[in-house]
Amino acid sequence: MPRHTKIVATLGPASSDPAVLERIIRAGVDVVRLNFSHGKAQDHIDRATLVREVAARVGKPVAIMADLQGPKIRVGKFAEGRVMLEAGASFVLDASRTEPGDLEGVGLDYKELPRDVRPGDTLLLNDGLIVLVVDAVRGDKVHTVVKIGGELSNNKGINKQGGGLTAPALTSKDMEDIRTAMSFQCEYLAVSFPKSAIDMEMARQLANVAGEPWRHKPGMIAKIERTEAIPQLEAILKASDGIMVARGDLAVEVGNAAVPALQKKMIRMAREMDKVVITATQMMESMIQNPVPTRAEVSDVANAVLDGTDAVMLSAETAAGKYPVETVEQMVAIAEAAEAAEEIHFEADMGSRTVGRIDQSIAMGALFTAHHLGCKAILALTESGSTALWMSRHRIDVPIYALTTQSLSERKMALYRNVRPILMPKFEDRDTALAAAEQLLVERGVLRPGDTYAITCGEPMGYPGGTNMLKVCRVG
């Protein structure tokens, strides 16, 4: 069986060489993430061009996800680059400070911090490794006591335990970065730190306006990493095309112990609402330095796969690690092993679903028929990719092949679990299109004489959302 779970890899110094990029794509990468927290606009444009060139050479649809930086909630710089904070010491976070920091205190990139905190609040710095308790707020100065000390270096992030920082999800830099991302028509745009559906709606509007010259509308991915986003999850999902379980900042705000259950909840909700979901952060962290993962990392990736995530994501592992290709290969092996052990409860999965559209009903009918007839494959002729998305929300042991005439749809579907997108020529006649689809799958070795398959399409041909036909065929 082909691998169902998709792999997202972050591009960086370790993977920007064309030869290395080609190797990680051949190894199994389906989506390339461009991290807008680093680099200049032209760097991202050049990397996007490279991804498209290499993907075309490999002959594989690869989506590009532009990941916005979001608000910089960070400390400033230190005179010596870093300080060692001792437990019990006093330390001042000063929004008005312009000179470099020292053992007494440091400036802030986030000037609103004094207005967002009060005595007794807990601040977590450097991904929670350093813990400060607010003692007093005087003007622009937040006076704290170090609860858990350690080394604090330049520009480390700040989180408030329990959430409550008022920084907007979209900064002026993000708005400029959206224009850059639209200039190379990224398939997905990931928004950092959204707190509500309004943040996602605003980002979508900005992206659609910026993409208008190319008539391009990206899929919108909400990165769930703030406490405030959890009660708003359903509304955020409705306003998005998918979510990312961004376990780093989320764990710092809600506590490490709460994250595994939240991860399962988010994956389940996304699938139930016909949205895609990416599981991210520290999945293979040890492979930044080591050629093999830890057993815990193997279990972590496998559990995300068994939960039904569309994709698992690599960050520094492929951006700056020593073993980018090996990391992808290991992740592929883990995903395949987990999927082989997966128990399919098809009827239970389908039982709670109701549909109100003809195209959705056809998609569900194709799954039911293919499952019970033991079909070799499901072929979905789709313009927008919606039919393939709906099919992919259900666990089934039959691979889904999505055939489209649209290059954008082909690359977008690279993120959908258990969907293999294929670009095909455009046909006006339905029977010609169906015969061409079968021939394409025979040429690729997916179908052989005698194999049964289910195929869906719309009539008349070529209209998004027009799927209205299901046919069961046997290869002659």
C-alpha positions in Angstrom: 0.0 0.0 0.0 1.2 3.5 -0.7 1.9 5.8 2.3 -1.2 7.7 3.4 0.4 10.3 5.8 2.1 13.3 4.2 5.4 14.8 5.2 6.0 18.6 5.6 9.7 19.6 5.6 11.1 23.1 6.5 13.6 24.5 4.0 16.7 26.1 5.5 20.5 26.1 5.1 20.7 22.3 5.4 18.2 21.6 2.6 18.4 24.6 0.2 21.1 23.0 -2.0 19.3 21.7 -5.1 20.8 18.2 -4.8 19.7 17.9 -1.1 16.3 19.3 -1.9 15.9 16.7 -4.6 16.9 13.9 -2.3 14.4 14.9 0.4 11.6 15.2 -2.1 12.5 11.8 -3.6 12.7 10.4 0.0 9.1 11.4 0.6 8.5 15.1 1.2 5.1 16.3 0.0 5.0 19.9 1.3 7.9 22.3 1.7 7.5 24.9 4.5 9.1 28.3 4.0 9.6 29.9 7.5 9.2 33.7 7.2 10.7 34.1 10.7 14.1 33.9 8.9 15.4 35.4 5.7 14.5 38.2 3.4 11.7 38.3 0.8 14.0 37.5 -2.1 15.3 34.4 -0.2 11.8 33.0 -0.1 11.1 33.8 -3.7 14.3 32.1 -4.8 13.5 29.0 -2.6 10.0 28.8 -3.9 11.3 28.9 -7.5 13.8 26.2 -6.6 11.1 23.9 -5.1 9.0 24.2 -8.2 12.0 23.4 -10.5 13.1 20.4 -8.4 9.6 19.0 -8.0 9.1 19.3 -11.8 12.3 17.4 -12.4 11.4 14.7 -9.9 7.9 14.5 -11.4 6.0 14.9 -8.1 3.4 17.4 -7.0 4.9 19.3 -4.0 2.9 22.1 -2.2 4.6 25.2 -0.7 3.5 26.4 2.7 4.5 30.0 3.6 4.6 30.2 7.4 4.2 33.8 8.7 6.3 34.9 11.7 3.5 36.5 13.7 4.1 38.9 16.6 7.6 39.1 18.1 7.0 38.6 21.8 10.7 38.5 22.7 13.3 40.0 25.0 15.9 42.3 23.4 19.7 41.8 23.2 22.3 41.5 25.9 25.7 43.3 26.1 27.4 39.9 26.3 24.9 38.1 24.1 23.6 36.2 27.1 23.2 36.2 30.9 22.9 33.4 33.5 19.9 34.0 35.7 19.9 32.6 39.2 16.7 31.4 41.1 15.6 34.0 43.5 17.2 37.0 41.7 15.4 40.1 40.6 15.1 40.8 36.9 13.5 43.7 35.1 11.8 43.5 31.7 11.9 47.1 30.5 9.8 48.2 27.4 11.6 51.6 27.4 15.2 50.3 27.6 17.3 50.9 24.6 20.8 49.9 25.9 21.8 46.2 25.8 20.7 44.0 28.7 22.6 42.7 31.7 22.0 40.7 34.9 19.7 43.4 36.2 17.3 43.4 33.2 16.7 43.6 29.5 14.7 45.5 26.9 11.6 44.1 25.0 10.6 43.8 21.4 7.1 43.5 22.6 6.3 47.0 24.1 2.8 46.1 25.4 4.0 43.6 27.9 3.7 46.0 30.9 0.0 46.5 30.1 -0.7 42.8 29.7 0.6 41.5 33.0 0.0 42.0 36.7 1.7 40.9 39.9 1.5 37.1 40.4 1.6 36.3 36.7 4.0 33.7 35.5 6.2 34.4 32.4 7.9 31.6 30.6 11.0 32.5 28.5 13.0 30.4 26.0 10.3 27.8 25.5 9.6 27.6 29.2 13.1 26.8 30.3 13.3 30.0 32.3 10.4 31.0 34.6 9.8 34.5 36.0 7.1 35.5 38.4 5.8 39.1 38.1 6.4 41.0 41.3 5.3 44.5 40.3 4.6 46.6 37.2 5.8 50.2 37.3 5.3 52.2 34.1 7.2 50.5 31.3 9.0 48.2 33.7 7.9 44.7 34.7 9.8 43.7 37.9 10.1 39.9 38.3 11.6 37.3 40.5 13.4 34.4 38.9 11.6 31.1 39.8 13.6 28.8 37.5 16.9 30.2 36.3 19.3 29.4 33.4 21.0 30.9 30.5 19.0 33.6 28.7 20.3 34.8 25.4 19.3 37.4 22.8 15.8 37.6 21.4 14.4 34.6 23.3 10.6 34.3 23.2 8.2 35.2 26.1 4.9 33.4 26.9 2.4 34.1 29.6 1.2 31.1 31.4 -2.5 30.7 30.7 -2.4 33.2 27.8 -3.6 36.7 27.8 -1.0 38.6 25.7 -2.8 41.1 23.5 -0.4 41.0 20.5 -2.4 40.9 17.2 -1.9 37.8 15.1 -1.0 39.8 12.0 1.9 42.3 12.1 2.9 44.8 9.5 5.7 42.4 8.6 3.2 39.6 8.1 1.2 41.8 5.8 4.2 42.4 3.6 5.1 38.7 3.8 1.7 37.8 2.5 2.3 39.9 -0.6 5.6 38.1 -1.1 4.0 34.7 -0.6 1.3 35.5 -3.1 3.9 36.6 -5.7 5.0 33.0 -6.0 1.5 31.6 -5.3 2.1 29.4 -2.3 -0.5 26.7 -2.0 -0.9 27.2 1.8 -0.5 30.2 4.1 0.1 29.4 7.8 -0.9 32.1 10.2 0.9 32.2 13.6 -0.8 32.8 16.9 -4.5 33.4 15.8 -6.8 33.8 18.7 -10.1 33.8 16.9 -11.8 33.3 13.5 -11.5 37.0 12.9 -7.7 36.7 12.7 -8.1 34.0 10.0 -10.7 35.9 8.1 -8.5 38.9 8.0 -5.5 36.9 6.8 -7.6 35.3 4.1 -8.9 38.6 2.9 -5.4 40.0 2.7 -4.1 37.0 0.9 -7.0 37.0 -1.6 -6.4 40.7 -2.4 -2.6 40.2 -2.7 -3.2 37.1 -5.0 -5.8 38.8 -7.2 -3.3 39.6 -10.0 -2.8 35.9 -10.4 -6.4 34.9 -9.5 -4.8 32.9 -6.7 -6.4 32.0 -3.4 -4.2 29.9 -1.0 -5.4 27.4 1.6 -5.4 29.0 5.0 -3.7 27.1 7.9 -4.3 28.3 11.5 -1.4 27.5 13.8 -2.9 26.6 17.2 -0.4 27.8 19.7 -2.3 30.2 22.0 -4.4 29.3 25.1 -7.1 31.7 23.7 -7.4 29.6 20.5 -8.6 26.4 22.3 -12.1 27.5 23.2 -12.4 29.1 19.8 -11.2 26.0 17.9 -14.5 25.3 16.1 -14.9 28.8 14.9 -11.2 29.0 13.8 -11.6 25.7 11.9 -14.7 27.0 10.1 -12.7 30.1 9.0 -9.7 28.1 7.9 -8.8 25.3 5.4 -6.8 23.5 8.1 -4.9 23.8 11.3 -1.4 23.1 12.6 -1.0 21.5 16.0 1.9 23.8 16.9 3.0 22.0 20.1 5.9 24.3 21.0 4.3 27.6 22.1 1.0 25.8 22.9 2.8 23.5 25.4 4.5 26.5 27.0 1.1 28.3 27.5 -1.1 25.4 28.5 1.5 23.1 30.0 3.2 20.0 28.5 0.8 17.5 30.1 -2.3 19.0 28.4 -0.9 18.8 24.8 -1.3 15.1 23.9 -5.1 15.2 24.7 -5.4 18.5 22.9 -3.6 17.1 19.9 -6.0 14.2 19.6 -9.0 16.5 20.0 -7.7 18.9 17.3 -7.0 16.1 14.8 -10.5 14.6 15.4 -12.3 17.9 15.1 -10.4 18.9 11.9 -11.3 15.6 10.2 -15.0 15.8 11.3 -15.2 19.3 9.9 -13.5 18.3 6.6 -10.4 20.3 7.3 -6.7 19.2 7.0 -4.4 19.0 10.0 -0.7 19.1 10.4 1.1 17.8 13.6 4.3 19.8 14.3 7.2 20.6 16.6 10.0 18.4 17.9 8.8 15.3 16.2 12.3 14.1 15.3 14.2 16.7 17.3 17.2 14.5 18.2 17.9 14.0 14.5 19.2 17.5 14.3 22.4 16.1 15.7 21.9 12.3 15.6 21.5 9.9 12.6 18.6 8.0 14.3 15.6 9.1 16.3 14.8 8.2 19.9 12.2 5.6 20.7 10.0 8.3 22.2 10.1 10.2 18.9 9.2 7.1 16.9 6.2 6.6 19.2 5.3 10.3 18.9 5.2 10.3 15.1 3.4 6.9 15.0 0.7 8.1 17.4 0.0 11.2 15.3 -0.3 8.9 12.3 -2.7 6.6 14.2 -4.7 9.6 15.3 -5.4 10.4 11.7 -3.3 13.5 11.1 -2.9 14.5 7.4 0.7 15.3 7.8 3.7 15.3 10.2 6.1 18.2 10.1 9.8 18.6 10.4 11.3 22.0 11.4 14.9 22.4 12.3 15.5 18.7 11.5 15.5 19.5 7.8 16.2 23.3 8.0 19.4 23.2 10.0 20.0 19.6 11.0 23.0 17.3 10.1 20.8 14.6 8.6 17.9 16.1 6.6 17.5 13.2 4.1 17.9 10.5 6.8 15.2 12.2 8.9 12.7 12.2 6.1 13.5 8.5 5.4 13.0 7.6 9.1 9.7 9.5 9.2 8.5 7.7 6.1 9.4 4.3 7.6 7.6 5.2 10.9 4.4 6.3 9.0 4.3 3.3 6.9 4.7 0.9 9.8 2.0 2.7 11.8 -0.4 2.7 8.9 0.2 -1.1 8.3 -0.9 -1.7 11.9 -3.9 0.6 11.8 -7.3 -0.9 12.4 -10.0 0.3 9.9 -13.5 0.6 11.4 -15.1 1.9 8.3 -18.8 1.6 9.2 -18.2 3.3 12.6 -16.4 6.1 10.9 -19.2 6.7 8.4 -22.1 6.2 10.8 -22.0 9.6 12.4 -21.7 11.6 9.1 -24.6 13.3 7.3 -24.3 15.0 3.9 -26.3 17.8 2.3 -24.7 18.0 -1.1 -24.8 15.8 -4.2 -21.0 15.9 -4.6 -20.4 14.9 -0.9 -22.9 12.1 -1.2 -21.1 10.7 -4.3 -17.8 10.9 -2.4 -19.2 8.9 0.5 -20.9 6.4 -1.9 -17.5 5.8 -3.6 -15.9 5.1 -0.3 -18.6 2.7 0.8 -18.6 0.9 -2.6 -14.8 0.6 -2.9 -14.5 -0.7 0.7 -17.2 -3.4 0.3 -16.2 -4.5 -3.2 -12.5 -4.6 -2.3 -11.6 -2.2 -5.1 -8.0 -1.7 -6.0 -8.3 2.1 -6.1 -10.7 5.0 -6.0 -10.3 7.5 -8.9 -11.7 11.0 -8.3 -11.8 13.3 -11.3 -11.9 16.7 -9.6 -11.3 20.3 -10.6 -11.1 22.0 -7.1 -10.0 18.9 -5.1 -13.1 19.0 -2.9 -14.2 15.5 -3.7 -10.8 14.0 -2.8 -10.7 16.1 0.4 -14.1 14.7 1.6 -13.0 11.1 0.7 -9.7 11.6 2.6 -11.6 12.5 5.9 -12.5 8.8 6.3 -10.2 6.0 7.2 -10.2 3.4 4.4 -7.7 0.9 3.1 -8.3 1.8 -0.5 -5.9 4.4 -2.0 -7.5 7.5 -3.5 -6.1 8.9 -6.8 -7.3 12.5 -7.5 -7.0 13.4 -11.2 -7.3 17.0 -12.0 -6.6 19.4 -14.9 -5.6 22.2 -12.5 -1.9 22.4 -11.4 -2.9 24.4 -8.3 -5.4 21.7 -7.2 -2.8 19.0 -7.9 -0.3 20.6 -5.6 -2.9 21.5 -2.9 -4.0 17.9 -2.7 -0.4 16.9 -1.9 -1.3 17.6 1.7 -4.4 15.4 1.9 -4.0 12.1 3.7 -4.4 9.0 1.5 -4.7 11.1 -1.7 -2.3 10.8 -4.6 -2.9 13.8 -7.0 -2.2 13.4 -10.7 -2.4 16.0 -13.4 -4.3 14.9 -16.5 -5.3 16.6 -19.8 -8.7 18.3 -20.1 -11.5 16.4 -22.0 -14.9 17.7 -22.8 -16.4 14.3 -23.3 -17.0 12.2 -20.1 -16.4 8.8 -21.6 -13.1 9.9 -23.1 -12.0 11.3 -19.7 -12.9 8.1 -17.9 -11.0 6.0 -20.4 -8.0 8.3 -20.2 -8.1 8.1 -16.3 -8.1 4.3 -16.4 -5.2 4.3 -18.9 -3.2 6.7 -16.8 -3.5 4.4 -13.7 -2.6 1.3 -15.8 0.5 3.0 -17.2 1.6 3.9 -13.6 1.2 0.3 -12.5 -1.6 1.0 -10.1 -4.3 -0.9 -12.0 -3.9 -4.2 -13.9 -6.2 -6.3 -16.0 -9.0 -7.7 -13.9 -8.8 -5.1 -11.2 -12.0 -3.4 -10.0 -12.0 0.3 -9.2 -14.5 3.1 -8.4 -14.4 6.4 -10.3 -16.3 9.6 -9.7 -16.7 12.7 -11.9 -19.1 15.5 -12.8 -21.3 15.9 -15.9 -21.0 18.2 -17.6 -17.2 18.1 -17.2 -15.0 20.9 -15.9 -17.1 22.6 -13.2 -15.8 22.8 -9.6 -18.2 21.2 -7.1 -20.1 19.4 -9.9 -19.3 15.7 -9.0 -22.5 13.8 -9.6 -21.6 10.4 -11.0 -20.1 7.2 -9.5 -19.2 4.3 -11.6 -17.6 0.9 -10.8 -15.3 -0.5 -13.5 -13.1 -3.5 -14.2 -9.9 -3.1 -16.1 -10.2 -5.1 -19.4 
